[in-house]
Amino acid sequence: MRSMVWLATLWLGCSGAQTTPDEVVDPTTDPTQSTPQPPQGGLSLRAHDTFATIVVASWDQATAGEAHVEFFFEEGDVRRSPARTLEAGPHEELLLGIPYGVEVTANLVTPAGTSEAVNLQIDPALDGMPEADLTIHDESGVDPGSNYVFLSLEGGVGRWWALLLDRQARVVWANRSRGGAIHLHPRIGWHGNTLLLDHNRFWGGTYDLSSSTIDRIAIDGTVLESFDMPGHHHAFTDTPWGELAYGQRAVNGASDEWLAIASADGSVRRLWSCREWLDSLKIDEGCASNTVNYDPVSDTYLHSFYSLETVVEVDGKTGATNRWFGHVDGAYAFSPADSTFFWQHGTHYTDDGTLLTSSLTAARDEIVVREYRVNTDTQTLEEVFNFGVGDGVLGRFMGEAHRLGNGNTLHNSGSLARLRESTPDGTVVWDVQWPGREIGRSTFVSDLYDLAPPRP
C-alpha cells in the first residue's frame, strides 16, 4: 500500500503538473473579436467578453410583459431562455449551452410579437483545448435530467481546464487555470446555482500548501465569493450553509492532516485530526486524503485517505470519529471479501444511504464502481452493485462515481480520462474519453440557467 502512496505522489508531481509561471493566461478565453450584430426587430447579439460560447442578447422592449429569446444552432433543436416579466426599456439575456464554432440564430419573443432572426458566428475552440472522443451515446438510455457535465481536464504545461460539455461531448464553456495552479476538483455549489473553481497550487507543480484559493462564481465568471485555503492539498466539498470543508495538510510538511472548515471571511477552523485518530489506534502512517464529502442526513463528513486506503466518517458537530471503512484496523468488513475497495476515490453516501465509491480491484488492474449497504449491526459493507468488473478499464489515479436521477451511474476513470454512464444492469449508454489526458472531478448539470447570475 505504501508503495502506491508514494507512486501517486510521484505521478501527480511529474505527470504534466510542471508550470511555467510566466505563461499566465487569466481570463483564458481571448476577448472576442466578433462585431455585435446590428439590431433587427429590436434584438442584437454579441459574444461575452470572456467566454466566447456565452452569447449576450440585447433589446429595447417596447412594452412591459413577458419576454424570452428563442435560439438554435442545429436545425430542429430550438432552445429558449427562461421567460421573464420585464418593464419597457433596455434588457439583456445570456444564451447558454452553445458550442464553439457554430452559428447561432435567435429571435426575441415579447408581447409585441417575434423579432426578425439575428445570427452570430461563435469563435472556434481555443488552442490547446482537449478534444473528446465520443464512442457511445444512447439517447434512449442516458439519464434525461443530466444534460451537461462539469469536469476538469489536464491541459499540458501545468495547466488544467474546467469545462462544461453537452451530451455530444462538445465544449460549451471553458476556463483554463492560471499558471502555478490547476483546476483539479471543480464542483457545482451545494444548491446547484454556482460553480466552485479551485486554484490548487500543491498539485500545480510548486507543492505550495500556503496559497491555494477557491472561487465561487456564476457561469458568466462573476466572482461571488473567494476562499483562502491554507494547507489545501487535494479535495474539498461545499456545505449547505456555504462554508467549504477540506483536508488541510500541515504547511511545514508534517504528516498530519485535519478536516478543516473555511469561510469566505478568511477564517478556518479545524474539526478533526487524522494524526490524533491514528495515534489512538497506535498506527504510525502518513495522512493524505483525496476526497471530502458532506452528508446532510447524518450530519457527517466522509474523509477519504489514499495514504491509508480508508474512509473515515466524522461527526459534523463534534468532530468525533464515528467509524471507518477500508484497511485500517477496526474498519468494517467487506461482504463478499472480493468486493473490498482499494485506492478509493470520490466516496460518498447516496440518497438511499448506500456507500458509493470508485475503486481499484485487488489486483489493481481495473478501475471499477462499488456500492455497499452499510450494515451497522454486523459492521459490514455489503456490496449491492458494481460496474466495470471484467471490463479491463484502468485509470490508476483519481476516479469518481455518481448515481444519476434515473438510477444510472456515471463513472469517472481518473487518469485514463474516460467517462462512462451505466444502466443498473451494467449496459454502457454513454462513453467519452480524452486520449493522453488526465481527468479530475466530474458531475452532471441539468440546466445551465441555474448557474446564471441573478437577472431582474
C-alpha positions, 0 to 999 in steps of 0.5 A: 500500500505504501508503495502506491502512496508514494507512486501517486505522489510521484505521478501527480508531481511529474505527470504534466503538473510542471508550470511555467509561471510566466505563461499566465493566461487569466481570463483564458478565453481571448476577448472576442473579436466578433462585431455585435450584430446590428439590431433587427426587430429590436434584438442584437447579439454579441459574444461575452467578453470572456467566454466566447460560447456565452452569447449576450442578447440585447433589446429595447422592449417596447412594452412591459410583459413577458419576454424570452429569446428563442435560439438554435444552432442545429436545425430542429433543436430550438432552445429558449431562455427562461421567460421573464416579466420585464418593464419597457426599456433596455434588457439583456439575456445570456444564451447558454449551452452553445458550442464553439464554432457554430452559428447561432440564430435567435429571435426575441419573443415579447408581447409585441410579437417575434423579432426578425432572426439575428445570427452570430458566428461563435469563435472556434475552440481555443488552442490547446483545448482537449478534444473528446472522443465520443464512442457511445451515446444512447439517447434512449438510455442516458439519464434525461435530467443530466444534460451537461457535465462539469469536469476538469481536464489536464491541459499540458504545461501545468495547466488544467481546464474546467469545462462544461460539455453537452451530451455530444461531448462538445465544449460549451464553456471553458476556463483554463487555470492560471499558471502555478495552479490547476483546476483539479476538483471543480464542483457545482455549489451545494444548491446547484446555482454556482460553480466552485473553481479551485486554484490548487497550487500543491498539485500545480507543480510548486507543492505550495500548501500556503496559497491555494484559493477557491472561487465561487462564481456564476457561469458568466465568471462573476466572482461571488465569493473567494476562499483562502485555503491554507494547507489545501492539498487535494479535495474539498466539498461545499456545505449547505450553509456555504462554508467549504470543508477540506483536508488541510495538510500541515504547511511545514510538511508534517504528516498530519492532516485535519478536516478543516472548515473555511469561510469566505471571511478568511477564517478556518477552523479545524474539526478533526485530526487524522494524526490524533485518530491514528495515534489512538489506534497506535498506527504510525502512517502518513495522512493524505486524503483525496476526497471530502464529502458532506452528508446532510442526513447524518450530519457527517463528513466522509474523509477519504485517505489514499495514504491509508486506503480508508474512509473515515466518517466524522461527526459534523458537530463534534468532530468525533470519529464515528467509524471507518471503512477500508484497511485500517484496523477496526474498519468494517468488513467487506461482504463478499471479501472480493468486493473490498475497495482499494485506492478509493476515490470520490466516496460518498453516501447516496440518497438511499444511504448506500456507500458509493465509491470508485475503486481499484480491484485487488489486483489493481488492474481495473478501475471499477464502481462499488456500492455497499449497504452499510450494515451497522449491526454486523459492521459490514459493507455489503456490496449491492452493485458494481460496474466495470468488473471484467471490463479491463478499464484502468485509470490508476489515479483519481476516479469518481462515481455518481448515481444519476436521477434515473438510477444510472451511474456515471463513472469517472476513470481518473487518469485514463480520462474516460467517462462512462454512464451505466444502466443498473444492469451494467449496459454502457449508454454513454462513453467519452474519453480524452486520449493522453489526458488526465481527468479530475472531478466530474458531475452532471448539470441539468440546466445551465440557467441555474448557474446564471447570475441573478437577472431582474 
